[in-house]
Amino acid sequence: MYKIATLNKISKVGLGLLDANYEITEEVETAQGILVRSQDMHSMDFSDNLLAVARAGAGVNNIPLDKCADKGIVVFNTPGANANAVKELVIAGLFLAARNIPGALSWASSLTENVSAAVEKGKSQFAGREITGKTLGVVGLGAIGRKVAASAEGLGMNIVGYDPFYSGNGEIKVYSDLSEMLPLCDYVTIHVPAMDSTKGMFNKELFGSFKEDTVLLNFSRDKLVNDADLLDAIEAGKVGCYVTDFPNDNLINRDKVILLPHLGASTEEAEDNCASMAVLQMRDYIENGNIKNSVNFPAVDLGPLEKGCRLGFFTKDVTDSESAVINIAKKENINVVKHAGSAKGQYGYVLVETDAADFSEASLNALKAEGIIKVRKF
C-alpha cells in the first residue's frame, strides 16, 4: 500500500485515479508521494520514504528541486494541462484592456439615479479599440503561447513571436531579437518560465523598444517584469495598460494597471486535467519506474513492467551514467533484460529491467557506487 499526501486541495477526478493500492494520508512524513499545487515546500524536511512530488500545474518555484534531486526524489509537473484555461483568460485580458472594461464596470456600478441619461452622457469616456488588425507579440511559444497565438489569429490579429527554442513549421513569424519584434506590437503577452535568466527580463531596456501605448499582458509569473521600470514605462506612455494575473503591493491602485487574482488555471476543467496528469505520472513512476515530465530528472520510459523487476539508479555528476550502471549490473551478475537512461544537467537516471524476482535491501546497497545517489527497486 502506497501512501499519498496532499498539500493543497486536489481535484477528486485526479484522486479518483488512485486505485486500491494507494491511500491518502495527512502524515507527510510517511508518504511515498506528495501531490501539491501552490504550497511552499522549501522549508520542508523530506523523509527517506518520499519517492516523488507531483505538482498539479506547470510552475515549480514552490518546490526545492535540487534538494529533492540530491535525495533521489522525482519532481513532476503537468505542462499543458492548464493551457486552455490560461489561454482563455489571456484572451479575456485582451478585451479587458482594449475596451476599458474594468473602468466601465466600476463607473456603471457607481450610478445611483437617472441612470439611462448618465450612461448616454458618460459612456464616451470608455471608448476603446478593436483588436482585429492589431499585432500581438507572443513571448514564449510553449503550450500556452501557441494556443494564445492561434486564438488571437482567429480573432483577426496579426501574430509575431519570440522563442529561442521554438521549432514550428513557420506558421508564426518568429524573431530572434525581442528588441526587433517589440516595436511592431500593439499587444505583448508573456509566456516564459520564471528562472534566474528570465527574472526581470521586461525592464527599462525592453520597454524602450515598445511602441507607444502598447498593452502588456503577463499571465506567466510576476518575477518576469521589473515593477519599477514598468511603472516608469506607463508614466512615459510606452505601456498603455498592464494586465496581470499576479497582484502585488507595487501595483495596487495604479492607473492603467488591471489586476486579476491569479485565476489563470482556476477552472474545474484545468484542475481536473492537472490533477489527473499528476496522479498518472506519479503512478507510472512508483509502479513501473518510468519518468515523464520531471523537472529535476530526465525522461526515461520502458513501458509497463510485466514480470521480473526493475532497478532505478539516480546519479549525479556521472559522465555516462547508463554505461556506468550497466557495468555495475554486470559486476553483480544481474541479468539485464532491457535498459534506458538519460541525463538532465548534472542529474542522471537509468532504469534497468531484470528477470530477477526480487532484490534484498543488502543487494540494493551493494549496487551503490560513486556518483550514485540512490538505487530503487520497482
N, C-alpha and C positions, 0 to 999 in steps of 0.2 A: 504494500500500500504506500503510495507516494502522497506526501502532504504538500499542499499548495497554499501559500499565504497571499492575501490580497491587501495591498496598502491603500487602495482607493476603491471607490465603488466601481465594480467591473460588471459589464453587461451580462445579464442572465443568459442571453443567447450564447455568449462565449463560454461562460462557466458550464453551460449545458453540454459542451463538447468534452468535458472531463468524465470518463467512464467510471466503472465501479472500482478501478484500480487507483483512484485518486480520491482524496478528501480535502475539503477546505479547512484550514486551521487558522486560528488567531495567534498561534505561537510561532512567530517568525524564526526563532532560534532553532526550531525543529523541522522547518520546512525544507524540502528539496527544491522547491521552485517558488518564485515570487512574481506575482502579477501586479503591475504598478501603472499608474497614469502620470500624475504630476507631483507626487510626494517626493520631497528632497531626501535622498538616501546617502548623501555624502558623509554624514556623521554616524551612520550605522556601522555596527560590527557584524561581520558575516561569519557564520559558523561553518565548520567543515562539512556539515550536512548539505549546504546550499550548492546546487548544481547549476541553476540558471535563473536569470531575471528576465522577464519579458515585459517590455514597455508597450502598452496598448496605445501607440501613437508613434510619430516619427522622431521627434526631438528627444535626445537622451542626456541633455545637460544637467538633469537632476540625478544622474547615476554616475558614481565614480568608476569610470571604465577601466583605467589602468589598475586600480585596486582590485577590481573583480578579475581582470585578466591574470594578475600575479597569483591569484588563488585558483585559477582554472575554472572560474565561474563565467559561463557564457551569457552575454547580454544580447537579447534580441530586440528589434523594433519592428514596426509594421509599416514600411514605406508604401505609400499609395492607397492604403486602406481608407484614409480620410480625405483623399484628394478631391473627390467630387464635392464634399461638404465645404471644404475651404474654397474651392473654385467658385461655388455659387455665392459665397459671401464676398469674395473679391469682386464679382460682377455687380453685386448689390452696392459695394463700395464705390464703384464707378458712377453709378446713378446717384448715390447719396451726394457725391461731390459735384457732379455735372449739373444737377438740378437744385442744389442747395436745399435738399430735403430736410435735414435736421433743423436748420433755421426756420424753414417754413412751418414745420410741425410745431415747434416751440411757439412761434408767433401766433399761429392759428389757435392753439390751445389756450392762449392768454386772453383771447377775445371774450368779452362778457356781455356786450349789448350792441344792438344794431349790427349784428354780425355780417349779414349779407352786404350791407353798404361798406363796412370796414374792409371786407375781403376785396371787393371791387376796387376800392381806393388804394389798398396797400399791397396787393399781390405783385405788383411790378417790381418791388424791391427784391423779389426772389427769382427773377427771370434767370434762367440758366442757359445751357447749351446742349446740343445733341452730341452723342458720342460717335454716331455714324460719320465716316470720313476722317475721323481723327486718328492719330497714330499712337499706338500703345507699345511701349518698350517693356519687354518681359526679361527681367534679370534673373536668370536661373531657369533652365528648361528641363527640369525633372518632371515627375508625375504631375504635380500641381501646375507648374508653369506651362506645360504643354496643354493641359486642359483649359487653363485660362486663355491661352492664345487661340485655341480652337473656338471657344465660345465667343470671345470678343470678335474674332474674324466673322463668325456667323451673324454678329450684330452690325456688321458693316465697317469695322475698324481695320486700319492698316497695321500689320504686326511686324515688329522688328525684335530681335532678341540678342542676348549676350549670355554665353555659357562656354567657358574654355573646354568643357568636357562633352559638349553636345555633338552627337554623330547622327543627325537626322538625314532625311532624304532631300533637303533643300526646299522643303515646304515653307520654311521660315528664313527670312534674311537675317543671318547671324553675323554679328560684328565681333571682332577680336579685341576691340578697344572701347570701353564704356564711354570715354570722352568723345568718341566719334559718333556713337549712337545717340547719346542723350540729347544733343541739340535738335534731333529730328522729332522728339517725342512730345506729345501733348499730355500723355499719361505715362507713368512709370510704375510698374509693380514688381516687388521684390520677392524672390522665391529661392533663396540660397540658405544653406545651413549656417548656424551660428558656431563659428570656430575662431581660434585666435587670428587666423588670416583674414577673416571677414568682419571681425569686430570693428564697428565704427567706419565701415567702408564707405558709407554715404556721409561724406564730410564736406568741409569748406571747398576743397578742390573739386569734388564731383558736382556739388551744387553750382559751382561756377560754370559748368558745362550745360546746365539746364537751359531750355528755352524759357522765356518769361512766362510766368503764370502756369507752370507745369503742375499737374496733380500727382502727388507721390502716394502710393498705396503700399503699406507694409503689413502683410499678414503672415510673415515668416518668423522673425524674432526682433524684439526691441533693440537688442545689442548691436544690430547691424547699422543703426542710424545714430549719428552723433547729435544729441538733442540740442546742444548749444548752437552748433553750426546750422541745424535745421531751422531753429527759431530766427537766426540771423538771415537765412535764405528766404523765409517767409516775409520778414520785415523788408528785405530788399526787393521783393516781388518775383524772385526766381521760382519759389514754390507758392502756387496759388492756393493749394489746400493739401493737408496731410491727413490721410485716412489710415488709422492703425487699429489693430486688434489688441494692442498692448499699452494700456494707460499707465502712466507713472506720474510722480509728483511734478516733474518738469513740464508736463503737457496739459495738466488740468486747467480748465477755464481759459484756454488760449484761443484767440481768434484764428479762424482758418485751420483749425485742428478738429477732426472728427474722431472721437474715441469710441471703440466698441469693447465690451468686457470679455475679451478672449473667447469669442464664440465660434472660431473657425471650425473646430471639429465637434461642436456641441449639437449634434443631431443624433436621433435614435439610430439612424442607419449607420453613421460613421462609428458610433460607439460599439454597435454590434459587429461591424466589419473588423475594427481594430482588435476587439477582444477575441473574436473568433480566430483571427490570424495569429495573434499572440499565443493563444492556447494550443493551436495545432502545431506551431513551430516548436513550442516547448515540449509537447508530447513527442514529436518526431525525434527530438534530441534525447529526451530521457529514455525513450523506449528503443530507439534504433541507433543513436549516436550521430545522426545527421545534423548538420548545422546549415541553416538558411537564414539570411537577413540578420546575421550577427554584426554588431558594430565593433566588437573587440577581438573576434576570431574569424578566420576565413571560412568561406562556404565550402563544405565537404559533404558529399552525398553518395551513399552506397545503396540507396533504396531500402525497402523493408527488410528487417532481419527475420529470416525464416527458420534457420536452425544454427546450432553452434552458438558462438557468442562473439562479441566484438570488443576491442580494446581501443579506447580513445587516448591518444598521447597529446598533451599540451606542452608546447615548447616555447622557449624564449631565447632569442639571440643564437639560434642554430641555423647555420647557412643552408643546409639541405636537410630539413627535418624528416622528410619522408625516407630518404636513404639511411639516415641515422637510426630511425625507428626499425626499419626492416633489418638492419644489421643486428640490432638488439634482439629482435624476434628470432633470428637465425641462431644467435649465440645461445638463447634459452630454449632452443629446439621447439619453437612454436611453428606449427604448420599454417602458413598464411594462405588463405583461400583467395582473398582479394583485398585490395587496399586503395586508399586515396588520401591525398594530403595537399595542403597548400599553406600559404603564409599571408598574414596581413600585418605589414610593418614588422616589428620585431617579434611578433607572436605567431606561432605556427600550430597547426592541428593536423594530426594524422590518425585516420581511422583504419583499423586492421580487423578483418574478419577471419576467424579461425574455425576449425572443426572441433575444437575442444568444447566440452560440455560446460566447464566452469573453470574459474581461477580463484585460488585462495588469496587472502589478503597478503600472505607472505610472498606468493608468486607475483602479485602486482608490485610489491615493494622491490622485488628483485629486478624489475624492469626499469626502475628509475636510474637515471644517469645524469651527467652534467648537462644542463640546459633543459631538462625535462621537469616541468613544474608539477605535473600531476598525471597519473595514469588511472583511467576509469574503465570499469567493466560494464558492458551492456548485455 
